[in-house]
Amino acid sequence: MKRYHCAVELAVDVIGGKWKPVILAHLKEGVHRYGELRRRMPDVSEKMLIQHLRELEADGLVLRESREGRVPHVEYRLTEDGDRLRPALEALYDWGTRRAAERGITFEPLPIH
């Protein structure tokens, strides 16, 4: 088992990186299909998104569900453990929003499909 010297070190090991917090932030808003996540994150490669979704699933933060129907699809949602990150994700969102406003940073609108 890996050893940690600080709780933040553990947290960053599990949810750190450029894309994992973004994936979790989108899933905190509700269930998303894979294609929806791809559209919301146009700069992430398909390989990277799949890899991070699998890692988050393996770490017990994301649940992947296959849905059968006329058009089979896969949905992703936060697990109970993943949902416990909601306050931290909201704090990051609020901090980023304030920083953007203070520095005149604008966000590009997502393409509508």
PASEBA-1860 file (N, C-alpha, C; in nm, 3 decimals):
! residues 113
1> MKRYHCAV> 0.085/-0.118/0.000/0.000/0.000/0.000/0.090/0.125/0.000 ~ 0.049/0.221/-0.077/0.126/0.345/-0.086/0.118/0.422/0.045 ~ 0.227/0.486/0.082/0.231/0.565/0.205/0.218/0.713/0.171 ~ 0.143/0.783/0.254/0.124/0.926/0.239/0.168/0.995/0.368 ~ 0.208/1.119/0.354/0.252/1.196/0.470/0.156/1.309/0.503 ~ 0.052/1.322/0.421/-0.043/1.433/0.438/-0.172/1.395/0.366 ~ -0.286/1.433/0.422/-0.416/1.402/0.361/-0.431/1.468/0.223 ~ -0.373/1.586/0.206/-0.380/1.654/0.076/-0.302/1.575/-0.028
9> ELAVDVIG> -0.193/1.515/0.012/-0.114/1.432/-0.079/-0.199/1.315/-0.132 ~ -0.274/1.251/-0.044/-0.364/1.143/-0.083/-0.472/1.194/-0.178 ~ -0.536/1.304/-0.142/-0.643/1.360/-0.225/-0.593/1.395/-0.365 ~ -0.478/1.459/-0.373/-0.422/1.498/-0.503/-0.383/1.374/-0.584 ~ -0.338/1.270/-0.516/-0.303/1.147/-0.586/-0.426/1.086/-0.652 ~ -0.541/1.094/-0.587/-0.664/1.034/-0.640/-0.732/1.124/-0.742 ~ -0.741/1.254/-0.716/-0.819/1.341/-0.805/-0.736/1.447/-0.875 ~ -0.603/1.437/-0.864/-0.517/1.539/-0.921/-0.504/1.529/-1.072
17> GKWKPVIL> -0.438/1.626/-1.126/-0.417/1.633/-1.270/-0.506/1.738/-1.332 ~ -0.494/1.752/-1.461/-0.569/1.856/-1.532/-0.715/1.819/-1.552 ~ -0.745/1.691/-1.577/-0.879/1.655/-1.621/-0.968/1.591/-1.516 ~ -0.913/1.520/-1.420/-0.999/1.451/-1.323/-1.091/1.546/-1.247 ~ -1.040/1.659/-1.196/-1.132/1.750/-1.126/-1.241/1.805/-1.220 ~ -1.207/1.823/-1.347/-1.305/1.874/-1.443/-1.413/1.769/-1.468 ~ -1.373/1.644/-1.484/-1.470/1.535/-1.502/-1.562/1.529/-1.381 ~ -1.504/1.532/-1.262/-1.584/1.526/-1.140/-1.678/1.646/-1.128
25> AHLKEGVH> -1.631/1.763/-1.167/-1.716/1.883/-1.161/-1.837/1.869/-1.253 ~ -1.817/1.815/-1.372/-1.931/1.794/-1.463/-2.026/1.690/-1.406 ~ -1.973/1.583/-1.351/-2.059/1.478/-1.297/-2.131/1.521/-1.170 ~ -2.078/1.620/-1.100/-2.150/1.668/-0.981/-2.280/1.735/-1.022 ~ -2.290/1.777/-1.148/-2.414/1.838/-1.198/-2.518/1.733/-1.235 ~ -2.478/1.606/-1.242/-2.573/1.499/-1.273/-2.512/1.394/-1.364 ~ -2.595/1.299/-1.402/-2.553/1.188/-1.488/-2.520/1.242/-1.627 ~ -2.410/1.192/-1.683/-2.371/1.232/-1.818/-2.334/1.109/-1.900
33> RYGELRRR> -2.373/1.112/-2.025/-2.326/1.012/-2.120/-2.183/1.048/-2.159 ~ -2.113/0.950/-2.213/-1.975/0.972/-2.254/-1.967/1.088/-2.354 ~ -2.055/1.088/-2.454/-2.053/1.193/-2.557/-2.074/1.332/-2.499 ~ -2.158/1.342/-2.397/-2.181/1.471/-2.332/-2.052/1.521/-2.266 ~ -1.983/1.430/-2.200/-1.856/1.468/-2.137/-1.756/1.513/-2.242 ~ -1.749/1.443/-2.355/-1.657/1.482/-2.463/-1.688/1.623/-2.513 ~ -1.815/1.655/-2.530/-1.853/1.789/-2.579/-1.822/1.896/-2.475 ~ -1.837/1.864/-2.348/-1.809/1.962/-2.242/-1.660/1.983/-2.220
41> MPDVSEKM> -1.578/1.889/-2.271/-1.434/1.895/-2.252/-1.365/1.879/-2.388 ~ -1.381/1.977/-2.476/-1.331/1.961/-2.614/-1.179/1.950/-2.626 ~ -1.105/1.992/-2.526/-0.959/1.989/-2.536/-0.896/1.860/-2.484 ~ -0.974/1.772/-2.424/-0.918/1.645/-2.374/-0.926/1.542/-2.486 ~ -0.822/1.462/-2.499/-0.824/1.357/-2.601/-0.916/1.244/-2.556 ~ -0.967/1.171/-2.652/-1.055/1.059/-2.620/-0.983/0.957/-2.532 ~ -0.858/0.929/-2.565/-0.778/0.835/-2.487/-0.764/0.880/-2.342 ~ -0.735/1.007/-2.323/-0.716/1.060/-2.187/-0.847/1.057/-2.109
49> LIQHLREL> -0.958/1.094/-2.173/-1.087/1.093/-2.104/-1.122/0.952/-2.060 ~ -1.106/0.856/-2.149/-1.137/0.717/-2.115/-1.047/0.670/-2.001 ~ -0.919/0.701/-2.009/-0.825/0.659/-1.904/-0.864/0.717/-1.769 ~ -0.895/0.846/-1.766/-0.931/0.909/-1.638/-1.064/0.858/-1.585 ~ -1.160/0.834/-1.673/-1.289/0.779/-1.628/-1.266/0.641/-1.566 ~ -1.182/0.559/-1.627/-1.152/0.426/-1.572/-1.082/0.437/-1.437 ~ -0.988/0.532/-1.424/-0.918/0.549/-1.297/-1.014/0.597/-1.188 ~ -1.101/0.691/-1.221/-1.198/0.740/-1.124/-1.295/0.631/-1.084
57> EADGLVLR> -1.330/0.544/-1.179/-1.417/0.430/-1.149/-1.343/0.332/-1.057 ~ -1.217/0.303/-1.088/-1.138/0.210/-1.006/-1.119/0.264/-0.864 ~ -1.111/0.396/-0.850/-1.094/0.458/-0.719/-1.227/0.475/-0.645 ~ -1.337/0.432/-0.707/-1.466/0.435/-0.640/-1.535/0.569/-0.638 ~ -1.495/0.661/-0.726/-1.556/0.794/-0.728/-1.662/0.808/-0.837 ~ -1.652/0.726/-0.941/-1.743/0.735/-1.056/-1.801/0.596/-1.082 ~ -1.928/0.593/-1.116/-1.997/0.469/-1.152/-2.028/0.473/-1.300 ~ -1.991/0.368/-1.371/-2.019/0.354/-1.515/-2.133/0.255/-1.529
65> ESREGRVP> -2.239/0.297/-1.600/-2.354/0.211/-1.620/-2.385/0.200/-1.769 ~ -2.394/0.076/-1.816/-2.436/0.052/-1.954/-2.587/0.046/-1.957 ~ -2.646/0.119/-2.050/-2.792/0.123/-2.064/-2.830/0.058/-2.196 ~ -2.917/-0.040/-2.186/-2.968/-0.105/-2.306/-3.093/-0.030/-2.351 ~ -3.122/-0.042/-2.476/-3.238/0.024/-2.533/-3.225/0.025/-2.683 ~ -3.309/0.104/-2.746/-3.301/0.116/-2.892/-3.161/0.157/-2.933 ~ -3.106/0.251/-2.858/-2.968/0.295/-2.879/-2.893/0.272/-2.748 ~ -2.815/0.162/-2.739/-2.740/0.139/-2.615/-2.640/0.252/-2.590
73> HVEYRLTE> -2.621/0.286/-2.465/-2.525/0.390/-2.431/-2.470/0.368/-2.290 ~ -2.367/0.444/-2.258/-2.302/0.436/-2.127/-2.323/0.568/-2.056 ~ -2.358/0.560/-1.929/-2.375/0.678/-1.846/-2.275/0.674/-1.731 ~ -2.235/0.793/-1.690/-2.143/0.807/-1.576/-2.209/0.895/-1.471 ~ -2.188/0.859/-1.346/-2.240/0.936/-1.234/-2.142/0.926/-1.118 ~ -2.153/1.019/-1.026/-2.071/1.011/-0.905/-2.124/0.901/-0.814 ~ -2.034/0.832/-0.748/-2.074/0.739/-0.642/-2.100/0.823/-0.516 ~ -2.139/0.756/-0.411/-2.158/0.826/-0.283/-2.026/0.889/-0.238
81> DGDRLRPA> -1.917/0.814/-0.255/-1.785/0.867/-0.217/-1.748/0.986/-0.306 ~ -1.777/0.976/-0.435/-1.750/1.087/-0.526/-1.834/1.210/-0.491 ~ -1.957/1.186/-0.450/-2.044/1.298/-0.415/-1.994/1.373/-0.292 ~ -1.916/1.307/-0.209/-1.858/1.375/-0.091/-1.758/1.482/-0.132 ~ -1.714/1.479/-0.258/-1.623/1.583/-0.308/-1.698/1.710/-0.349 ~ -1.829/1.706/-0.350/-1.911/1.820/-0.395/-1.869/1.953/-0.332 ~ -1.853/1.963/-0.199/-1.813/2.093/-0.141/-1.677/2.141/-0.193 ~ -1.582/2.050/-0.209/-1.450/2.089/-0.260/-1.459/2.134/-0.405
89> LEALYDWG> -1.538/2.063/-0.485/-1.555/2.101/-0.627/-1.625/2.235/-0.640 ~ -1.726/2.259/-0.556/-1.795/2.388/-0.559/-1.702/2.500/-0.515 ~ -1.617/2.474/-0.416/-1.521/2.575/-0.372/-1.422/2.607/-0.484 ~ -1.374/2.507/-0.555/-1.283/2.530/-0.668/-1.353/2.611/-0.778 ~ -1.479/2.578/-0.806/-1.555/2.651/-0.907/-1.570/2.798/-0.867 ~ -1.609/2.821/-0.743/-1.628/2.959/-0.696/-1.496/3.037/-0.699 ~ -1.388/2.973/-0.657/-1.257/3.038/-0.660/-1.218/3.073/-0.803 ~ -1.236/2.978/-0.895/-1.203/3.002/-1.035/-1.287/3.114/-1.096
97> TRRAAERG> -1.414/3.120/-1.060/-1.504/3.224/-1.110/-1.459/3.361/-1.062 ~ -1.427/3.370/-0.932/-1.379/3.499/-0.877/-1.247/3.540/-0.942 ~ -1.156/3.448/-0.955/-1.026/3.479/-1.015/-1.042/3.525/-1.159 ~ -1.128/3.459/-1.234/-1.152/3.499/-1.373/-1.208/3.641/-1.378 ~ -1.302/3.672/-1.290/-1.360/3.806/-1.288/-1.256/3.911/-1.252 ~ -1.172/3.881/-1.155/-1.069/3.976/-1.112/-0.964/4.001/-1.220 ~ -0.939/3.902/-1.302/-0.833/3.913/-1.403/-0.886/3.933/-1.545 ~ -1.015/3.949/-1.557/-1.073/3.972/-1.690/-1.066/3.852/-1.783
105> ITFEPLPI> -1.067/3.733/-1.726/-1.063/3.611/-1.805/-1.204/3.570/-1.841 ~ -1.226/3.540/-1.967/-1.357/3.494/-2.011/-1.347/3.347/-2.050 ~ -1.459/3.281/-2.045/-1.465/3.139/-2.079/-1.529/3.124/-2.216 ~ -1.474/3.034/-2.296/-1.529/3.007/-2.428/-1.658/2.929/-2.412 ~ -1.762/2.968/-2.486/-1.887/2.891/-2.478/-1.866/2.752/-2.541 ~ -1.934/2.655/-2.488/-1.926/2.520/-2.543/-2.007/2.512/-2.671 ~ -1.960/2.432/-2.767/-2.039/2.416/-2.890/-2.170/2.344/-2.859 ~ -2.274/2.383/-2.927/-2.405/2.320/-2.908/-2.426/2.222/-3.022
113> H> -2.460/2.098/-2.986/-2.484/1.994/-3.087/-2.623/1.943/-3.074
END
